[in-house]
Amino acid sequence: MADPFSAAALGGVVLSEGIKFLYKQAGEVLKRWRERRDSGGASAEHATLHPPEDLIQGRVEPVEPRDDQADLLESELRETRRALADYAEGIDVPQPGDHLVAQQADALRRLLEAVYGQRITFKGEHRPPSGPLVTGEIDVKQVVGDAAAVRTKVISSGEVHGIAKAERVEKGARFTGVEADRIG
């Protein structure tokens, strides 16, 4: 099985620049999280996801982080970011094939993907391209009215996953995995 953050597949420059990007982005998320916490939720510094185009495969939307996710993942973001500090600051150089660095970089990437709701894929990786990612799951005993895992007006790009489970759906009730008014 290949590394999730495939250091062997990525050239040294992409690996180094990818770690620098993830490190910087996590720092922006943490600053914004702290400012919002300290100000009681008032507006804070922007932490828009905006990777260099020559670094990623696919296209991400320039969105702000989800503060609820940043709040849940704050300590993991700090710890994982800290583990990559010497690589991000150029003190150490990541080597293709270094599985520990690959695991740490992938962990930070996955945390940021959760905070931004978008996949971040670097050029040369063997995984789906960067872009919006929506995942919804609903698991209920009984549906009496209307329930959906994901409900949206328009899906213009990215990937959507909806998982819907119910023990019983009453007559006349609506139960949906993914519902969209328009795709494309």
N, C-alpha and C positions, 0 to 999 in steps of 0.2 A: 504494500500500500504506500502511495506517495505521501510526502509531507503535505498537510493542509496548506501551508504557506511554503510552497515547493522551492526551497533554497536551491536545489539542484537544477530546477527548470529556469530559474531567474538568473540573469547575468548579475555580476557584482554591482554594477551601477544601479540597476533597477532595484535590487535588494536593499542597497544602502539608501537610495532615495525613497523607497517605500517605507522603510523604518523611520526615516526622518519625517516623512509626511504624517504617518500614524502618530508618532510621538508629539508633533506639533499640534495636530488636530485634537488629540486627547487633552493636551494642555489647555487649549481654547475651551473645550467642553467643561473642564474642571473649573476654570476661571469664571465662566458664565454661571455654573452651578453655585459656586461660592457667593458671587455677587447677588444672585437672585435669593439665595438663602439669607444672606446678611441684610438685604433690603426688604425682606418680607414679600418677595415675589415681584418687586418692581422691575421695570425693564433693565436689562443688563447688556454687557458687551456682546456683540454678534459673534457667533461661532459657526458661521455658514460652512457647510461641507463643500469644498471647492478644490479638488485635487488637480495637480497639473495634468493637462490633457495628454502629454506625451508619456505619462506614467501609467495610466490605467487603460484597461480594455473595456470598452463600452462607454456609457455616459451616465453620470449621476445628476440628479436634480440638485440645484444649490439651495438646500433646505437648512433650517435651524434645527438644532438637536431637540429631542423630546425631553423636556425637563423631568417628567415623571420617571423616564428610563435612566437619566443621568443620576437622579436621586437614588434609585435602587442599586445602581452599578458603581457609584462613586468610589467606594473603597477598592473594588477590583480594578477600576480604571487607574487609580493612583499606583497601586502595587505593580500592575503589569507595565505601566508607563515607566516606572522607576527601573524596572529590570532591563529596559532597553536604552537607558539614558546614555551610557558610554558609546553605544553604536550610533545613536541619533546625533550626538555631539561630535562625532568623528574621532573620539579617543581610541576606540577599537573599530576594526573593520570586520563586518560580518563575512564569513566565508561560506560559499556554496557548500552544502552538505552538513553544515552545523545544525543538527536537529534541535538542540535546545533553543537557539536563537530563532529558528523557524517556528517552533511551538509558541514562544513568547510573542513573536510578531503576529502570528495567526490569532492568538488569544486577544491581543489588543485590537486587531482588525475586527474580530467578531463582536467585541464589546461596542466598538464604534458603529458597526452595522446595526446593532440593536438600538443604539441611541438615535441614529439617523434614519432607520427604517430603509436602508439601501445597502445593496451588496457592493463591496469594494474589491475589484479584481485587478491585479497588476498585469501588465503586458508580459506574456510568456507563461502565464499560469494556465493550468488545465482545470478550469472551473467556469461556471456560467459568467457572462460578462457583468460588469458593474451596472447598477440601475436600481430603481425603486423596487422594494420588496415588501409585500403586504401578506401577513399571515394572520389568519383568524381561526379560532377553534371554539366550538360550543359543544358542551356535553351536558345534556339535561335529562331529567327523568320523563317529563311530560311537556308537550307543547300544546297550549290551549289557543293562543292567538297567532302571533307572527314572530318568528325567530330566524336569525341569519348569522352565520359565522363572519361573513364579510358582505357589506352592502355599500355600494358606491355609485356615484353618478357616471363617472367616466374613468376608464382605464386607458391611458394613452401610451404607456410604456411600462417596462418592468415585468415583475412576476408576482402573481397572486395565488395564494394557497388558502383554501377554505376547507375546514374539516368540521362536519356537523354530525353529531351523534345524539340520538334520543331513544329512550325506551318505548315511548308511545307518543304518537301525534294524533290528536283528536280530530274528528271529522270537521272539516271546514277550516282547520288551522293551516298555516303556511310554515314550512320548515325548509331553509335554504342553506347550502354551503357557500356559494358565491353568487351574488346578484349585482349586475351592472346594467345601467341604462344604455351605455354605449362603450364599445371596445374599438380603439383605434383612432 
